[in-house]
Amino acid sequence: MLASIAVTAALAPAAASGTGYPEVQTGLGGIAYYTAPVFANVLCMRDQWFITSASGMAALPHPAPYFSRDGYPLYMATNLPYVTRTQQNSDTRDRTNLCVGRVVLTWLGDADVRVDNASIVSGSVSGVVLDGRREYYFGGSGLGFDVKIHAINSNNPPRAIRLWLPDPADPMNKSLEPAPGQPEPLFHPLYTGMLKPFKLLRFMDWLRTNGSTQRNWEDHRPATHCFQNGPVESASGVSAGASYEMCAALCNEVGADMWLCVPHMATDEYVTNLARLILHGSDGWNPYMSNTPAPLYPPLSTNLRLFVEYSNEMWN
């Protein structure tokens, strides 16, 4: 998991004496299917759905009529299942320490969603299920989690698909799935535990700042998206890193100031909406225009500071 954190000297915003910062702060490593999971829902680490066949996995075009704006399939595009693999070819130690044990797959909607390379513990093995839940034992396959959608009721397609990792406190018997009525955990507790000594987090790699193709606000990743990396559904060729709501939530959870890198092609509307999102929170897609009593995705805590950088080290 240490590979997910890139230690960096805290430069312009944090190096001055009297800020209360330790001398060294951190830039977060990028989100990818082969790196140590940072989210409690490990699907967030992946970037897209594929079509699988005997010849392998084939990427699908984006945007496409068979995907919602949140990246969930609306209907079966072919007679082959959708598949996504996360933690594929990841470090064996990460798979052993963070992924082996009890995992829980949940979704809303009417679909047949499975982890095909894990052993079923409870729930049906297959078949379309409304608001489904399947519990598995995962043994650490090098393929990672082989999540497939085999069937969809197009009148009520799947959404909010989650794959909850084992709870590190009792990995063989319990996952990080929240108890009924409790809010969903966003981050893996071991990840947040490692970040708590730091007081400033730089999100350059989390946001895929280098070579960003984002221009308009529609190009950003909504917090409700199935994945936290890769193509978004706004336009062909547009990709993005994590949602800004996830960045704010991580800073709030560990008590760290936020260092954001704004895409170099971002329009004035994009920048204004980003500022409103950090100040007021959002509904998962658009920022609130003012303070909201119970924001769906809360803003950055008022006791934390925001530092903004145009792209990544434009002087370098």
Secondary structure, 3 states (H helix, E strand, C coil): CHHHEEEEECCCCCCCCCCCCCCEEEEECCCCCCCCCCECEHHHHCCCCEEEECCEEEECCCCCCCECCCCCECCCCCCCCEEEEECCCCCHHHHHHHHCEEEEEEEECEEEEEECCCEEEECCCCCCEECCEEEEEECCCCCCEEEEEEEECCCCCCEEEEEECECCCCCCCCECCCCCCCCCCCECHHHHHHHCCCCEEECCCCCCCCCCCCCCHHHCCCCCCCCCCEECCCCCCCEECCCHHHHHHHHHHHCCEEEEEECCCCCHHHHHHHHHHHHHCECCCCECCCCCCCCCECCCCCCCCEEEEECCCCCC
